[in-house]
Amino acid sequence: MNKWKDSLVKFFSEGVKTDHSANLGMEVEHFIVDPVERSAVPYSGERGVRQILTRLIERYPEAEIPEEDDFFGFVVPEFAITLEPAAQLEISIAPCNSVLWIVEVYNKFRRQLDAVLSEFGYTAVYAGCHPFTKVEEMEMIPKRRYDLMNAYFKTSGTGGMEMMRGTASLQVSIDYQSERDFREKLQAAYFYGPVFKLLCDNSPYFQGVKQETYLKRTDIWRRTDPSRCGVLPGVFSDSYGFEDYAEYIGGIQPIFTKEGKNITPTGNETVAELFEGRAMNEEEVTHALSMVFPDVRLKKYLELRFADTVPVPFMAAYCVLLKGLLYSEEGIGYAKERIRAGNLSEKDIIHAEDELMEHGWNGEVYGISVSEMTKHMLEMAERNLQENERACLDPFYAVVRYGGIQRIPAEEI
């Protein structure tokens, strides 16, 4: 095995957890908007997102600021605040096995954020795509990393600018207890993924235009860079493991490399070519892993990237659904059985997404109506959740009943 690949496999192996605690971590990205002007709030300026962060951090005396060339966020014991390329504000909540605790931390933060935003006359929007501003009119934050990514994505597809500036997501991380457990959770997550996307489809408007189809954020990511986004090649293989994911990383151009604060473009060289003949240190590993954006991303945990940013009740529903399915023998077993019985491949995942993008709740997933599939998923999860978390699924039962999230019209945001 190549030394660079050894480094990646070792890193993944170090992520194996042995406590079986069913932890989840949650990250939520928000658009900060001016509802009067119906526009994105830029990073710079006297009333920009930088100033919002300055006011917000005053409410957290214990906060620490990472070393940066500018002010892009802060860290407190329960969560971290960072900014995405067009100043989307992200909260990353520390992993915990209680969804109710995660939601409580989020709600406490939102009270502080909303109090600051009210001083400016702004609001934080729950949406997967920006409802108002055209992406070419959005200001990028002054970060070298994003400048290089912006330049690269202009050459890799048609969706890069839309992805970096105009999307916001809800990401949930889960642990794995062995390489086999990693494989089973990865495959189950991808199997259920098209339904997760539809349940959390929350992009009725984009750049001021009402969307007539579904899963707009998926459409944008598909057009960003097929080599590093979407479905992992060979993901349903019976033997898929850490080495397969390492091979995937080895074939990716990392766009740039980091050494301390020095950032250097890499041109067309892949990870395997850049590190040929030598091992990767941990900083190099973590950077390479951050340069891919599949629907499920491996670090020392599995990061699930299916969901649009949704209102709080749906955040809770999504977290407990993942917990009930991916931390249970029943949820994993059903996915495994269906994958093997149907001899499913990544093409079937893409076909299921195509079906849902066009037909929404009238569509099918792997030959079953999406409504029937979703109800079965909810029932399985409910059987495998603690009693105090089962009620969190209620908003998703309503989504199935009414055919989607009951969204706030753009003119009322």
N, C-alpha and C positions, 0 to 999 in steps of 0.2 A: 504494500500500500504506500502511496506517496505521503511524504511527511506532512504536507499541507492538509491532506485528507485525514491523517492520523489526528492532527490538531482539532479538526472539526468533530470527529467521532468522539474523541476524549471529552470535548466540551459538552456534547449532547449527553454522554454517559454521566457526567457530573450533575446533570439536571435531574437524574432519577431520584424521586422522593420515596421514603420508606415509611412515612407516618400515616398514610392512607386517610388524610384529613379532609379531602374533597374541597380544597381551597379554590377560590376564584379571585381573580383580579379584574378590575373594570377601568377602562379608559373611555372618556367621552369628549368628543370635540364639539365646539359650539361656534356658530357664526355670531359675531357681535355686530348688530345693525342699528342704524338710525331709522326708527319707524316713521318719522316725519318726512325725512328725505327719501325714504325707501331705498337705502343704499348701505353697502358694506362700510364699516368703520376702518380706516387705515391704521397701520401701526404707528406712523409718525404724526407729528403735529400736537398742538396744545390739547386737543380733545381726542387724541388717538389712543390705540390700545396700549401703547407704552405707558401713557399717563394713567390709564385704568389700572394697569399692574402696579404702578407706583402707589396708587390709593389703596389697592387691595392688600398689598403686603403690609401696610400699616396696621391692618387688623390681625396680623399674625406675628407677634413679637418674637416668637421662637423660629421664624423662617430663616432659612439659609439660601443664599443666592449662588448658584454654580458660577464658576469662572467663565465669563463670556466677554466678547468684545462689546456687547450691548446688553440690555436688560430684556431677557426672553422668558423669565419665569423664576420660580422659587420652589423650595422643598420644605415641608413640615412633616412631622412623624407619620401622619395618617395618609398623606397624599403629596403629589408633586404637580406643579402647574408649569406647562410649557406652551409654546406657540408653534403652530403649523405654518406652512409657507406664506399664506396670505393673512396671517394673524388670527387664524382660528384658534380659540383658546381651549386647551385640553387639560382635563384633570385626570390623573392616573392614581387610582386608589389602591393602597397596599392590599395584598392578597389576604383573604379571610374565608372561613368555611360558612359564614353566616351572610346570606344575601341581605337580610334585614339590616345587619350592621353596615354593609356596604352602602345601602340606600340611605341609611341615617347619616353617614359621613357625607354622602353627596348632597343631601338636602341641607345640611348645616352649611356646607360650602356655598350652595346656591343662594342661601339667605344673605350671606356676606357679599357675594358677587352682585346679586340683584340690588342690594342697598347701594353699592358703589355705582352701578350702571344707572340707577335712578337719578343720581346727582348729575349725570351727563345727558339724561333723557334718552338712553339707549336701552336695548334689550338683548338677551341671548336667545337665539332661535334654535328650536329643535327641528332639524331638517337634515336630510342626507345630501342635498344639493342647494346651492345658494338661490333663494327665491327671487332675488332682485337684480343684483349688479352683474353686468357682463364681465367675464373673467379677464378680458384684456384691459379692463379699467381698474382692476384690483392691484394694489401695491404689494410687492413682495417684501418680507422683512429682510433687513440687511444682514444676511447670513451667507457666507461663502458656499456652504453646502448646498443651499437651495439655488444659488446662481448656477452652479455647475449642473445640478439636476435639471433645472429649467432648460438649459442649453441642450443637454442630452436628449430630453424627452421630445424636443422639437424634431429630432431625427428618427425616433423610434416608433412613432405612430401619430395619430391625430388628436389623442385625448389628454396629453400631458399637461397642457395649460389648464384645462378644465379640472383635471384631477387635483393638481397642486393648489389651485386657488378656490375651486368651486365645490369641493366635496367635504363632508364631515361624517364621521362614523362613530359607532359604538363598538369597542373591541373588548373581548373577554378572554382572559387567560386561564388555562387549566393545567394541572400537573399530570405527570405520568410516573408510574411506579416501576417500570421496566421497559426494555426496548419493545417487548411484545405489547405491553400496555400502550406505549406510544403509537405503535402501528394500529392497534384496534381503535384507539380514540381518534387518531388522524383519519382513518377510513370512515368511521362512523360520522364524524363531523362533516366530511365531504359528502357522504351519502345524504345526510339530512340538510345539507347546505342550501339547496334551492328553496326548500320550505322556510328555513331561517330567513333567507333574503326576502321572501314574499311577506312573511309575518311582520318584518321590520321595514317594509318598503314605505318610506316617508319622504318622497321627493315629488310632490304633486306639481311643483313649479320649479323651473330652472332658468335663471337669467331673465325673469319676468314672463316666461312663456309657460303656459299650462301644458303638462305632459300627458299625452294621450295613451302612452304605453306604460309599462311597469319596469321596475328595477333600473332606473336611470343611472344610478351610481355604478351598477355592474356594467352597463353599456360604456360608461366613461373609462372604467378600468380596463375593459377589453381592448379599447382603442389606444391605451397608453403605451404598453410594451408587452406583447404576448409572451416574450421569453422569460419575464420575471413576474408576471401577474396571473391571477386566475387559478386554474387547476394544475396541480403538480403532475408531471408526466409519470405514468406508471403507478399512480397512487394506490390502486386497488390490487397490486401484486400481492400474492400470498406471502412473499418474503420481504416486503418493503421494510427497510430499517434505517438506522442512522447513516450507514454508508451510502445508501441511495440518496438521502437528502444532501449529504456532503458532496456527492457527484453533481447533483443539481447546482449547488452553490459554486462548485469548481468551474462550471460552464458559463457562469454569469460575468459580464463586465461590471466591475464595482463602481464605475463612473469616476471615482476619485479614491485616493488613499489618504490616510491620516497618520501623521507622526507628531504627537503633541498637538500644537495649534497649526502646524503646517499641513495644508491640504493641496494635493497635487492631482491634476486630471490624469486618468489612466488610458485614455484613448480607447482602442479596440481590444486591449489585452484582457483576458479572463482572469479569474482568481487563480485557476490552475497555472496559467502562464506567468502571472506575477510572482507566485510563490514557488515556482518549480524548484525542486531540490532542497527546500528548507521548510521548517516548521513555521506555523503562525503563532504569534503571541496572542494573549487574550484580547487585547485592544483590536488587533487585526481581525480576529475571529468575529467579535461582536459587530465591528463595522461591516464586514462582508455580509453577515446575516441581516443587517439593517437595509441592505441594498436590494433585497427582493421583497415582493409584495403579493405572494399568493394568498388565497382565501384563508388558508391555515399556514401560519408561519412558525417554524421551530426555532426556539432559542434554548434556554434551559427550562422551558415550559412550552406549551402549545398556545399560540395566540390566534384566536378566531376572529376573522375580519369580515364577516358576512353582513353585519347589520348597519343600516343607516342610524344616525342619531335620532332617537325617539324620545317622547315625553317620559317622565319618571315611572309611571305605572307599567309602561311597556319595557323599560330598562329592567325593572324587577322581574317581569314575566320572562324576559329573555334569559336572564341569569339563572332563574330557577329551572327553566326548561332545559338549559344546557346541563345544569347540575343533575337533574332527574334522569336525563338520557345518557350523558357521557360518563357519569360516575356510578352507573348501575349496570349490573350484569344483563338485565332485561333490555335496556336501551342499546347496549353494545351488541348483544346477541341478535337482536332483530335486524340491525344494520348488517351484521356479518352474514346472516342467513340470506337476506335479500341480495346482497352483493354477489355471493357465491351462486345462489340459485339462478339469478339472472345473468351471470357471467358479465357483470357490469364493468365498464371501463370509463376513463375520463370523458370519452365521447358521449356517454349516456348522461353524465352530469351536465355537460354543455347543452345537450338536447333538451334536458329538463328545464334548464334556465331559459333557453330559447322559447319553449312552450309557455313559461310563466311570463316572460317579457311581453309576449303578444297577447295572451289570453287571461293573465292574472288568475283570479279565483275560479275562473271557468276552465283552467288548464289541467293538465295531467302531469304526474311525476312518476317516471318508471312504469307507465301503464296504469296508474291508479289516479283517480281524481285527487287534486291537491287538497280539497276539503276533507276527504276521507283519510288521506295520509296524515294531515295535520291533527285531526281529532285523535287518531291512534297514537301519535307522538305525545299529545297532551295527556292522554289517559295513562300511557306508560310512565311519563314523568311524574304524574300525580301519585302513582302507586309507590314511587321510590323517593319521595320527598318527606321531610319532616312535616308534621301536622301544621306547624305555624308558618310554613312556606307555601303550602298548597294553594291558598287563596290568591297568591301572587299570579297564578296562571289565569285568573278570571279575565283580564283584558284580552288575552289571546283567544279565549273562547268567544268573546265578543267580536274579535277580528274575523274569525271564521263565519260567525253568524251574519255579520253585516258586510262581508266581502272587503275587508281592508280597514286600516286605521282611520277613524273618523277625524279627519284633519281640519285644522283651522284654515279658512280661506286666506290666501295671501294678502288680500286687502285688509284683513283684520289683524295681521301680525304687528 
